[in-house]
Amino acid sequence: MKKVKSRSGKAGLPPGSLVGVGDISKGVSKITLFTFNNDVYEEKQLITIGDLQLPDPSTRISWLDIDGLDDDKVVTQTGERFNLHPLLLEDVLNTDHRPKVEEYQDTLFVVVKMLSLDEETGGIENEQVSFVLGKGYLLSFQDKPGDILDPIRDRIRHKLGRVRKSGADYLLYALLDVIVDNYFLIVEELGKRIEALERKVTVRPTSDDLHTMQELRGMLITVSRYVAPTRELAGRLNTIQSELFDKSTRRYINDLQDHTVYISETIGTLRDMLASLENTYHALLNLRSGQVIKVLTIISSIFIPLTFIVGVYGMNFDNMPELRWHFGYYTVMAFMAVVAVAMLIWFRVKKWL
Protein backbone atom coordinates (compact mmCIF):
# COMPACT_ATOMS: atom_id res chain seq x y z
CA MET A 1 0.00 0.00 0.00
CA LYS A 2 1.38 3.35 -1.03
CA LYS A 3 1.38 6.12 1.56
CA VAL A 4 1.35 9.87 0.97
CA LYS A 5 1.42 12.80 3.39
CA SER A 6 -1.37 14.81 1.79
CA ARG A 7 -4.31 14.32 -0.55
CA SER A 8 -2.38 15.83 -3.44
CA GLY A 9 -0.36 12.61 -3.53
CA LYS A 10 -3.54 10.79 -4.68
CA ALA A 11 -4.00 13.00 -7.72
CA GLY A 12 -4.67 10.93 -10.84
CA LEU A 13 -5.45 7.69 -9.00
CA PRO A 14 -8.81 5.97 -9.63
CA PRO A 15 -11.53 6.21 -6.95
CA GLY A 16 -11.25 3.50 -4.31
CA SER A 17 -7.45 3.21 -4.54
CA LEU A 18 -6.08 2.03 -1.19
CA VAL A 19 -3.62 4.85 -0.56
CA GLY A 20 -2.82 5.86 3.00
CA VAL A 21 -3.07 9.61 3.59
CA GLY A 22 -1.66 11.25 6.72
CA ASP A 23 0.58 10.03 9.52
CA ILE A 24 -0.25 6.35 9.50
CA SER A 25 1.55 4.46 12.23
CA LYS A 26 4.44 2.17 11.46
CA GLY A 27 4.30 -1.40 12.71
CA VAL A 28 2.18 -4.52 12.77
CA SER A 29 -1.57 -4.15 13.08
CA LYS A 30 -3.12 -5.44 16.28
CA ILE A 31 -6.39 -7.29 15.68
CA THR A 32 -8.69 -7.99 18.63
CA LEU A 33 -12.06 -9.71 18.41
CA PHE A 34 -14.65 -9.27 21.15
CA THR A 35 -17.74 -11.46 21.04
CA PHE A 36 -20.35 -11.16 23.76
CA ASN A 37 -23.92 -11.15 24.94
CA ASN A 38 -25.41 -10.68 28.37
CA ASP A 39 -24.19 -14.08 29.55
CA VAL A 40 -21.07 -14.87 27.49
CA TYR A 41 -17.90 -12.92 26.74
CA GLU A 42 -14.85 -13.92 24.70
CA GLU A 43 -11.78 -11.94 23.64
CA LYS A 44 -9.24 -13.15 21.04
CA GLN A 45 -6.06 -11.75 19.52
CA LEU A 46 -5.96 -12.60 15.81
CA ILE A 47 -2.86 -12.91 13.65
CA THR A 48 -4.67 -12.33 10.36
CA ILE A 49 -8.21 -11.64 9.22
CA GLY A 50 -8.18 -15.15 7.80
CA ASP A 51 -8.40 -16.43 11.40
CA LEU A 52 -11.65 -14.53 11.93
CA GLN A 53 -14.72 -16.57 12.74
CA LEU A 54 -17.82 -14.62 13.69
CA PRO A 55 -20.61 -16.16 15.74
CA ASP A 56 -24.25 -16.00 14.76
CA PRO A 57 -25.20 -12.28 14.99
CA SER A 58 -28.56 -13.25 16.47
CA THR A 59 -26.83 -14.81 19.50
CA ARG A 60 -23.73 -12.66 20.03
CA ILE A 61 -22.43 -9.20 19.21
CA SER A 62 -18.98 -9.02 17.57
CA TRP A 63 -16.51 -6.13 17.79
CA LEU A 64 -13.43 -6.36 15.57
CA ASP A 65 -10.93 -3.80 16.88
CA ILE A 66 -8.00 -3.08 14.51
CA ASP A 67 -5.11 -0.92 15.79
CA GLY A 68 -2.62 0.30 13.19
CA LEU A 69 -3.27 0.69 9.46
CA ASP A 70 0.23 0.17 8.14
CA ASP A 71 -0.50 -3.37 6.93
CA ASP A 72 -2.49 -3.07 3.70
CA LYS A 73 -3.42 -6.75 3.81
CA VAL A 74 -5.43 -6.26 7.01
CA VAL A 75 -7.53 -3.49 5.44
CA THR A 76 -7.94 -5.36 2.15
CA GLN A 77 -8.85 -8.67 3.79
CA THR A 78 -11.30 -6.95 6.13
CA GLY A 79 -12.97 -5.32 3.15
CA GLU A 80 -13.25 -8.65 1.38
CA ARG A 81 -14.43 -10.48 4.50
CA PHE A 82 -17.27 -8.02 5.19
CA ASN A 83 -17.91 -7.02 1.56
CA LEU A 84 -17.08 -3.36 2.22
CA HIS A 85 -17.26 -0.75 -0.53
CA PRO A 86 -13.84 0.32 -1.97
CA LEU A 87 -14.66 3.99 -1.26
CA LEU A 88 -15.27 3.10 2.38
CA LEU A 89 -11.87 1.39 2.62
CA GLU A 90 -10.26 4.39 0.91
CA ASP A 91 -11.75 6.67 3.58
CA VAL A 92 -10.48 4.38 6.34
CA LEU A 93 -6.91 4.88 5.11
CA ASN A 94 -7.43 8.60 4.56
CA THR A 95 -6.62 9.63 8.14
CA ASP A 96 -7.12 13.37 7.59
CA HIS A 97 -10.89 13.09 7.07
CA ARG A 98 -13.27 15.32 8.97
CA PRO A 99 -15.83 13.53 11.18
CA LYS A 100 -18.75 12.24 9.13
CA VAL A 101 -21.33 9.48 8.74
CA GLU A 102 -22.23 7.71 5.50
CA GLU A 103 -24.79 5.06 4.65
CA TYR A 104 -23.94 2.08 2.46
CA GLN A 105 -26.20 -0.77 1.38
CA ASP A 106 -26.06 -2.81 4.57
CA THR A 107 -23.56 -0.90 6.71
CA LEU A 108 -23.12 2.47 8.34
CA PHE A 109 -19.72 4.18 8.14
CA VAL A 110 -18.66 6.67 10.84
CA VAL A 111 -15.46 8.68 11.04
CA VAL A 112 -14.57 10.58 14.22
CA LYS A 113 -11.46 12.21 15.68
CA MET A 114 -10.04 11.05 19.00
CA LEU A 115 -8.22 13.91 20.75
CA SER A 116 -5.64 13.72 23.53
CA LEU A 117 -3.25 16.04 25.35
CA ASP A 118 0.45 15.43 24.84
CA GLU A 119 1.96 15.13 28.33
CA GLU A 120 5.37 16.36 27.17
CA THR A 121 4.47 19.33 24.98
CA GLY A 122 1.01 20.10 26.38
CA GLY A 123 -0.35 20.26 22.83
CA ILE A 124 -3.29 18.43 21.28
CA GLU A 125 -2.87 15.25 19.27
CA ASN A 126 -5.59 13.82 17.07
CA GLU A 127 -6.19 10.32 15.78
CA GLN A 128 -8.80 9.21 13.31
CA VAL A 129 -11.07 6.36 14.31
CA SER A 130 -13.33 4.76 11.70
CA PHE A 131 -16.33 2.60 12.58
CA VAL A 132 -18.33 0.26 10.35
CA LEU A 133 -21.65 -0.78 11.84
CA GLY A 134 -23.27 -3.88 10.43
CA LYS A 135 -25.95 -6.30 11.52
CA GLY A 136 -24.68 -7.78 14.76
CA TYR A 137 -21.12 -6.50 14.41
CA LEU A 138 -18.95 -3.40 14.67
CA LEU A 139 -15.56 -2.78 13.05
CA SER A 140 -13.19 -0.12 14.35
CA PHE A 141 -10.02 1.08 12.61
CA GLN A 142 -7.38 3.21 14.33
CA ASP A 143 -4.25 4.55 12.69
CA LYS A 144 -2.17 4.49 15.91
CA PRO A 145 -1.85 1.95 18.72
CA GLY A 146 -3.16 3.00 22.13
CA ASP A 147 -6.36 4.93 22.73
CA ILE A 148 -8.95 6.11 25.25
CA LEU A 149 -11.43 3.29 24.54
CA ASP A 150 -10.28 1.04 27.37
CA PRO A 151 -13.28 1.94 29.57
CA ILE A 152 -15.59 0.30 26.99
CA ARG A 153 -13.38 -2.77 26.80
CA ASP A 154 -13.52 -3.00 30.61
CA ARG A 155 -17.31 -2.69 30.56
CA ILE A 156 -17.47 -5.63 28.16
CA ARG A 157 -14.99 -7.71 30.18
CA HIS A 158 -16.62 -7.05 33.55
CA LYS A 159 -20.24 -6.84 32.40
CA LEU A 160 -20.71 -3.21 33.43
CA GLY A 161 -23.42 -0.92 32.13
CA ARG A 162 -25.66 -1.72 29.16
CA VAL A 163 -23.04 -2.76 26.59
CA ARG A 164 -23.40 -6.51 27.10
CA LYS A 165 -27.20 -6.21 27.16
CA SER A 166 -27.52 -4.15 23.99
CA GLY A 167 -26.70 -4.46 20.30
CA ALA A 168 -23.87 -3.27 18.10
CA ASP A 169 -25.57 0.10 17.63
CA TYR A 170 -25.32 0.80 21.38
CA LEU A 171 -21.67 -0.30 21.32
CA LEU A 172 -21.05 2.31 18.62
CA TYR A 173 -22.77 4.93 20.75
CA ALA A 174 -20.73 3.94 23.82
CA LEU A 175 -17.45 4.31 21.89
CA LEU A 176 -18.50 7.67 20.47
CA ASP A 177 -19.58 8.79 23.94
CA VAL A 178 -16.16 8.00 25.42
CA ILE A 179 -14.47 9.96 22.64
CA VAL A 180 -16.77 12.96 23.14
CA ASP A 181 -16.36 12.77 26.93
CA ASN A 182 -12.62 13.10 26.38
CA TYR A 183 -13.36 16.36 24.57
CA PHE A 184 -14.81 17.55 27.88
CA LEU A 185 -11.55 16.74 29.67
CA ILE A 186 -9.49 18.62 27.08
CA VAL A 187 -11.77 21.67 27.12
CA GLU A 188 -11.77 21.71 30.94
CA GLU A 189 -7.96 21.55 30.96
CA LEU A 190 -7.77 24.45 28.50
CA GLY A 191 -10.22 26.37 30.70
CA LYS A 192 -7.96 25.83 33.73
CA ARG A 193 -4.95 27.06 31.76
CA ILE A 194 -6.83 30.18 30.68
CA GLU A 195 -7.92 30.91 34.26
CA ALA A 196 -4.37 30.44 35.55
CA LEU A 197 -3.06 32.72 32.80
CA GLU A 198 -5.72 35.30 33.67
CA ARG A 199 -4.56 35.38 37.30
CA LYS A 200 -0.95 35.74 36.19
CA VAL A 201 -1.67 38.49 33.67
CA THR A 202 -3.65 40.60 36.14
CA VAL A 203 -0.72 40.49 38.61
CA ARG A 204 2.27 40.94 36.32
CA PRO A 205 1.95 40.53 32.51
CA THR A 206 5.02 39.49 30.55
CA SER A 207 5.83 39.11 26.87
CA ASP A 208 5.61 35.30 27.20
CA ASP A 209 1.95 35.58 28.18
CA LEU A 210 0.96 36.79 24.72
CA HIS A 211 2.68 33.76 23.17
CA THR A 212 0.79 31.50 25.58
CA MET A 213 -2.50 33.13 24.58
CA GLN A 214 -1.78 32.44 20.91
CA GLU A 215 -1.02 28.79 21.70
CA LEU A 216 -4.25 28.40 23.69
CA ARG A 217 -6.24 30.05 20.92
CA GLY A 218 -4.73 27.63 18.40
CA MET A 219 -5.61 24.65 20.61
CA LEU A 220 -9.20 25.87 20.98
CA ILE A 221 -9.45 26.24 17.21
CA THR A 222 -8.12 22.69 16.81
CA VAL A 223 -10.71 21.26 19.21
CA SER A 224 -13.49 23.32 17.61
CA ARG A 225 -12.41 22.08 14.19
CA TYR A 226 -13.31 18.53 15.21
CA VAL A 227 -16.17 19.19 17.64
CA ALA A 228 -18.29 21.09 15.09
CA PRO A 229 -18.47 18.22 12.55
CA THR A 230 -18.89 15.72 15.40
CA ARG A 231 -21.93 17.73 16.42
CA GLU A 232 -23.25 17.39 12.86
CA LEU A 233 -22.42 13.68 12.95
CA ALA A 234 -24.45 13.16 16.14
CA GLY A 235 -27.37 15.05 14.61
CA ARG A 236 -27.18 12.90 11.50
CA LEU A 237 -27.14 9.69 13.56
CA ASN A 238 -30.12 10.98 15.50
CA THR A 239 -32.22 11.39 12.36
CA ILE A 240 -30.86 8.68 10.08
CA GLN A 241 -33.39 6.07 9.01
CA SER A 242 -31.53 2.80 9.32
CA GLU A 243 -32.57 -0.63 10.54
CA LEU A 244 -29.16 -0.90 12.20
CA PHE A 245 -30.26 1.58 14.90
CA ASP A 246 -32.74 0.61 17.55
CA LYS A 247 -35.19 3.24 18.79
CA SER A 248 -33.88 2.95 22.36
CA THR A 249 -30.35 3.80 21.14
CA ARG A 250 -31.53 7.00 19.47
CA ARG A 251 -32.27 8.47 22.90
CA TYR A 252 -28.62 8.05 23.81
CA ILE A 253 -27.53 9.52 20.48
CA ASN A 254 -29.65 12.57 21.29
CA ASP A 255 -27.76 12.91 24.58
CA LEU A 256 -24.49 12.61 22.65
CA GLN A 257 -25.61 15.48 20.43
CA ASP A 258 -26.39 17.58 23.52
CA HIS A 259 -22.86 16.96 24.78
CA THR A 260 -21.32 18.19 21.54
CA VAL A 261 -23.53 21.30 21.64
CA TYR A 262 -22.39 22.02 25.20
CA ILE A 263 -18.74 21.56 24.25
CA SER A 264 -19.14 23.90 21.27
CA GLU A 265 -20.69 26.56 23.50
CA THR A 266 -17.94 26.11 26.10
CA ILE A 267 -15.27 26.54 23.43
CA GLY A 268 -16.98 29.74 22.29
CA THR A 269 -16.97 31.02 25.89
CA LEU A 270 -13.28 30.20 26.31
CA ARG A 271 -12.42 31.97 23.07
CA ASP A 272 -14.29 35.04 24.31
CA MET A 273 -12.36 34.82 27.58
CA LEU A 274 -9.09 34.69 25.66
CA ALA A 275 -10.06 37.70 23.56
CA SER A 276 -11.00 39.63 26.71
CA LEU A 277 -7.78 38.50 28.40
CA GLU A 278 -5.71 39.69 25.45
CA ASN A 279 -7.41 43.10 25.65
CA THR A 280 -6.69 43.17 29.38
CA TYR A 281 -3.08 42.22 28.71
CA HIS A 282 -2.58 45.09 26.26
CA ALA A 283 -4.43 47.50 28.58
CA LEU A 284 -2.21 46.55 31.53
CA LEU A 285 0.93 46.91 29.40
CA ASN A 286 -0.22 50.34 28.26
CA LEU A 287 -0.99 51.24 31.88
CA ARG A 288 2.48 50.16 32.99
CA SER A 289 4.06 52.07 30.14
CA GLY A 290 1.97 55.13 31.05
CA GLN A 291 3.06 54.87 34.70
CA VAL A 292 6.72 54.64 33.70
CA ILE A 293 6.35 57.62 31.36
CA LYS A 294 4.55 59.57 34.12
CA VAL A 295 7.35 58.92 36.62
CA LEU A 296 10.00 59.93 34.08
CA THR A 297 8.00 63.03 33.19
CA ILE A 298 7.70 64.05 36.86
CA ILE A 299 11.42 63.53 37.39
CA SER A 300 12.18 65.57 34.29
CA SER A 301 9.76 68.31 35.38
CA ILE A 302 11.47 68.55 38.78
CA PHE A 303 14.94 68.74 37.31
CA ILE A 304 14.11 71.33 34.66
CA PRO A 305 14.07 74.31 37.13
CA LEU A 306 16.95 72.80 39.08
CA THR A 307 18.97 72.50 35.90
CA PHE A 308 18.10 76.11 35.08
CA ILE A 309 19.38 77.31 38.47
CA VAL A 310 22.58 75.29 38.14
CA GLY A 311 23.00 76.60 34.59
CA VAL A 312 22.65 80.20 35.72
CA TYR A 313 25.27 79.88 38.43
CA GLY A 314 27.47 77.89 36.13
CA MET A 315 28.05 80.93 33.89
CA ASN A 316 31.55 82.46 34.17
CA PHE A 317 30.64 86.14 34.57
CA ASP A 318 32.74 88.29 36.93
CA ASN A 319 29.85 90.49 38.05
CA MET A 320 27.86 87.75 39.92
CA PRO A 321 27.86 88.81 43.59
CA GLU A 322 26.24 85.51 44.75
CA LEU A 323 29.36 83.63 43.72
CA ARG A 324 31.33 85.43 46.44
CA TRP A 325 28.81 84.94 49.24
CA HIS A 326 30.09 82.87 52.15
CA PHE A 327 26.85 80.88 52.34
CA GLY A 328 26.00 81.13 48.63
CA TYR A 329 26.43 77.41 47.90
CA TYR A 330 24.24 76.34 50.82
CA THR A 331 21.64 78.96 49.97
CA VAL A 332 21.33 77.75 46.36
CA MET A 333 21.17 74.09 47.38
CA ALA A 334 18.48 74.86 49.96
CA PHE A 335 16.52 76.86 47.40
CA MET A 336 16.75 73.97 44.91
CA ALA A 337 15.47 71.55 47.58
CA VAL A 338 12.56 73.87 48.36
CA VAL A 339 11.70 74.07 44.64
CA ALA A 340 11.77 70.25 44.30
CA VAL A 341 9.59 69.70 47.39
CA ALA A 342 7.16 72.41 46.30
CA MET A 343 6.76 70.78 42.89
CA LEU A 344 6.15 67.37 44.47
CA ILE A 345 3.47 68.89 46.71
CA TRP A 346 1.92 70.57 43.69
CA PHE A 347 1.89 67.29 41.72
CA ARG A 348 0.22 65.59 44.69
CA VAL A 349 -2.43 68.30 44.95
CA LYS A 350 -3.12 67.95 41.22
CA LYS A 351 -3.33 64.12 41.78
CA TRP A 352 -0.64 63.50 39.22
CA LEU A 353 1.12 61.29 41.76
C-alpha positions in Angstrom: 0.0 0.0 0.0 1.4 3.4 -1.0 1.4 6.1 1.6 1.3 9.9 1.0 1.4 12.8 3.4 -1.4 14.8 1.8 -4.3 14.3 -0.5 -2.4 15.8 -3.4 -0.4 12.6 -3.5 -3.5 10.8 -4.7 -4.0 13.0 -7.7 -4.7 10.9 -10.8 -5.4 7.7 -9.0 -8.8 6.0 -9.6 -11.5 6.2 -7.0 -11.3 3.5 -4.3 -7.5 3.2 -4.5 -6.1 2.0 -1.2 -3.6 4.8 -0.6 -2.8 5.9 3.0 -3.1 9.6 3.6 -1.7 11.3 6.7 0.6 10.0 9.5 -0.2 6.3 9.5 1.6 4.5 12.2 4.4 2.2 11.5 4.3 -1.4 12.7 2.2 -4.5 12.8 -1.6 -4.1 13.1 -3.1 -5.4 16.3 -6.4 -7.3 15.7 -8.7 -8.0 18.6 -12.1 -9.7 18.4 -14.6 -9.3 21.2 -17.7 -11.5 21.0 -20.3 -11.2 23.8 -23.9 -11.2 24.9 -25.4 -10.7 28.4 -24.2 -14.1 29.6 -21.1 -14.9 27.5 -17.9 -12.9 26.7 -14.9 -13.9 24.7 -11.8 -11.9 23.6 -9.2 -13.1 21.0 -6.1 -11.8 19.5 -6.0 -12.6 15.8 -2.9 -12.9 13.6 -4.7 -12.3 10.4 -8.2 -11.6 9.2 -8.2 -15.1 7.8 -8.4 -16.4 11.4 -11.7 -14.5 11.9 -14.7 -16.6 12.7 -17.8 -14.6 13.7 -20.6 -16.2 15.7 -24.2 -16.0 14.8 -25.2 -12.3 15.0 -28.6 -13.3 16.5 -26.8 -14.8 19.5 -23.7 -12.7 20.0 -22.4 -9.2 19.2 -19.0 -9.0 17.6 -16.5 -6.1 17.8 -13.4 -6.4 15.6 -10.9 -3.8 16.9 -8.0 -3.1 14.5 -5.1 -0.9 15.8 -2.6 0.3 13.2 -3.3 0.7 9.5 0.2 0.2 8.1 -0.5 -3.4 6.9 -2.5 -3.1 3.7 -3.4 -6.8 3.8 -5.4 -6.3 7.0 -7.5 -3.5 5.4 -7.9 -5.4 2.1 -8.9 -8.7 3.8 -11.3 -6.9 6.1 -13.0 -5.3 3.1 -13.2 -8.7 1.4 -14.4 -10.5 4.5 -17.3 -8.0 5.2 -17.9 -7.0 1.6 -17.1 -3.4 2.2 -17.3 -0.8 -0.5 -13.8 0.3 -2.0 -14.7 4.0 -1.3 -15.3 3.1 2.4 -11.9 1.4 2.6 -10.3 4.4 0.9 -11.7 6.7 3.6 -10.5 4.4 6.3 -6.9 4.9 5.1 -7.4 8.6 4.6 -6.6 9.6 8.1 -7.1 13.4 7.6 -10.9 13.1 7.1 -13.3 15.3 9.0 -15.8 13.5 11.2 -18.8 12.2 9.1 -21.3 9.5 8.7 -22.2 7.7 5.5 -24.8 5.1 4.6 -23.9 2.1 2.5 -26.2 -0.8 1.4 -26.1 -2.8 4.6 -23.6 -0.9 6.7 -23.1 2.5 8.3 -19.7 4.2 8.1 -18.7 6.7 10.8 -15.5 8.7 11.0 -14.6 10.6 14.2 -11.5 12.2 15.7 -10.0 11.0 19.0 -8.2 13.9 20.7 -5.6 13.7 23.5 -3.2 16.0 25.4 0.5 15.4 24.8 2.0 15.1 28.3 5.4 16.4 27.2 4.5 19.3 25.0 1.0 20.1 26.4 -0.4 20.3 22.8 -3.3 18.4 21.3 -2.9 15.2 19.3 -5.6 13.8 17.1 -6.2 10.3 15.8 -8.8 9.2 13.3 -11.1 6.4 14.3 -13.3 4.8 11.7 -16.3 2.6 12.6 -18.3 0.3 10.3 -21.7 -0.8 11.8 -23.3 -3.9 10.4 -26.0 -6.3 11.5 -24.7 -7.8 14.8 -21.1 -6.5 14.4 -19.0 -3.4 14.7 -15.6 -2.8 13.0 -13.2 -0.1 14.4 -10.0 1.1 12.6 -7.4 3.2 14.3 -4.2 4.6 12.7 -2.2 4.5 15.9 -1.8 1.9 18.7 -3.2 3.0 22.1 -6.4 4.9 22.7 -8.9 6.1 25.2 -11.4 3.3 24.5 -10.3 1.0 27.4 -13.3 1.9 29.6 -15.6 0.3 27.0 -13.4 -2.8 26.8 -13.5 -3.0 30.6 -17.3 -2.7 30.6 -17.5 -5.6 28.2 -15.0 -7.7 30.2 -16.6 -7.0 33.6 -20.2 -6.8 32.4 -20.7 -3.2 33.4 -23.4 -0.9 32.1 -25.7 -1.7 29.2 -23.0 -2.8 26.6 -23.4 -6.5 27.1 -27.2 -6.2 27.2 -27.5 -4.2 24.0 -26.7 -4.5 20.3 -23.9 -3.3 18.1 -25.6 0.1 17.6 -25.3 0.8 21.4 -21.7 -0.3 21.3 -21.0 2.3 18.6 -22.8 4.9 20.8 -20.7 3.9 23.8 -17.5 4.3 21.9 -18.5 7.7 20.5 -19.6 8.8 23.9 -16.2 8.0 25.4 -14.5 10.0 22.6 -16.8 13.0 23.1 -16.4 12.8 26.9 -12.6 13.1 26.4 -13.4 16.4 24.6 -14.8 17.5 27.9 -11.5 16.7 29.7 -9.5 18.6 27.1 -11.8 21.7 27.1 -11.8 21.7 30.9 -8.0 21.5 31.0 -7.8 24.4 28.5 -10.2 26.4 30.7 -8.0 25.8 33.7 -5.0 27.1 31.8 -6.8 30.2 30.7 -7.9 30.9 34.3 -4.4 30.4 35.5 -3.1 32.7 32.8 -5.7 35.3 33.7 -4.6 35.4 37.3 -1.0 35.7 36.2 -1.7 38.5 33.7 -3.6 40.6 36.1 -0.7 40.5 38.6 2.3 40.9 36.3 1.9 40.5 32.5 5.0 39.5 30.6 5.8 39.1 26.9 5.6 35.3 27.2 1.9 35.6 28.2 1.0 36.8 24.7 2.7 33.8 23.2 0.8 31.5 25.6 -2.5 33.1 24.6 -1.8 32.4 20.9 -1.0 28.8 21.7 -4.2 28.4 23.7 -6.2 30.0 20.9 -4.7 27.6 18.4 -5.6 24.7 20.6 -9.2 25.9 21.0 -9.4 26.2 17.2 -8.1 22.7 16.8 -10.7 21.3 19.2 -13.5 23.3 17.6 -12.4 22.1 14.2 -13.3 18.5 15.2 -16.2 19.2 17.6 -18.3 21.1 15.1 -18.5 18.2 12.5 -18.9 15.7 15.4 -21.9 17.7 16.4 -23.2 17.4 12.9 -22.4 13.7 13.0 -24.5 13.2 16.1 -27.4 15.0 14.6 -27.2 12.9 11.5 -27.1 9.7 13.6 -30.1 11.0 15.5 -32.2 11.4 12.4 -30.9 8.7 10.1 -33.4 6.1 9.0 -31.5 2.8 9.3 -32.6 -0.6 10.5 -29.2 -0.9 12.2 -30.3 1.6 14.9 -32.7 0.6 17.6 -35.2 3.2 18.8 -33.9 3.0 22.4 -30.4 3.8 21.1 -31.5 7.0 19.5 -32.3 8.5 22.9 -28.6 8.1 23.8 -27.5 9.5 20.5 -29.6 12.6 21.3 -27.8 12.9 24.6 -24.5 12.6 22.6 -25.6 15.5 20.4 -26.4 17.6 23.5 -22.9 17.0 24.8 -21.3 18.2 21.5 -23.5 21.3 21.6 -22.4 22.0 25.2 -18.7 21.6 24.3 -19.1 23.9 21.3 -20.7 26.6 23.5 -17.9 26.1 26.1 -15.3 26.5 23.4 -17.0 29.7 22.3 -17.0 31.0 25.9 -13.3 30.2 26.3 -12.4 32.0 23.1 -14.3 35.0 24.3 -12.4 34.8 27.6 -9.1 34.7 25.7 -10.1 37.7 23.6 -11.0 39.6 26.7 -7.8 38.5 28.4 -5.7 39.7 25.4 -7.4 43.1 25.6 -6.7 43.2 29.4 -3.1 42.2 28.7 -2.6 45.1 26.3 -4.4 47.5 28.6 -2.2 46.6 31.5 0.9 46.9 29.4 -0.2 50.3 28.3 -1.0 51.2 31.9 2.5 50.2 33.0 4.1 52.1 30.1 2.0 55.1 31.1 3.1 54.9 34.7 6.7 54.6 33.7 6.4 57.6 31.4 4.6 59.6 34.1 7.4 58.9 36.6 10.0 59.9 34.1 8.0 63.0 33.2 7.7 64.1 36.9 11.4 63.5 37.4 12.2 65.6 34.3 9.8 68.3 35.4 11.5 68.6 38.8 14.9 68.7 37.3 14.1 71.3 34.7 14.1 74.3 37.1 16.9 72.8 39.1 19.0 72.5 35.9 18.1 76.1 35.1 19.4 77.3 38.5 22.6 75.3 38.1 23.0 76.6 34.6 22.6 80.2 35.7 25.3 79.9 38.4 27.5 77.9 36.1 28.0 80.9 33.9 31.5 82.5 34.2 30.6 86.1 34.6 32.7 88.3 36.9 29.9 90.5 38.1 27.9 87.8 39.9 27.9 88.8 43.6 26.2 85.5 44.7 29.4 83.6 43.7 31.3 85.4 46.4 28.8 84.9 49.2 30.1 82.9 52.1 26.9 80.9 52.3 26.0 81.1 48.6 26.4 77.4 47.9 24.2 76.3 50.8 21.6 79.0 50.0 21.3 77.8 46.4 21.2 74.1 47.4 18.5 74.9 50.0 16.5 76.9 47.4 16.8 74.0 44.9 15.5 71.6 47.6 12.6 73.9 48.4 11.7 74.1 44.6 11.8 70.3 44.3 9.6 69.7 47.4 7.2 72.4 46.3 6.8 70.8 42.9 6.2 67.4 44.5 3.5 68.9 46.7 1.9 70.6 43.7 1.9 67.3 41.7 0.2 65.6 44.7 -2.4 68.3 44.9 -3.1 68.0 41.2 -3.3 64.1 41.8 -0.6 63.5 39.2 1.1 61.3 41.8 
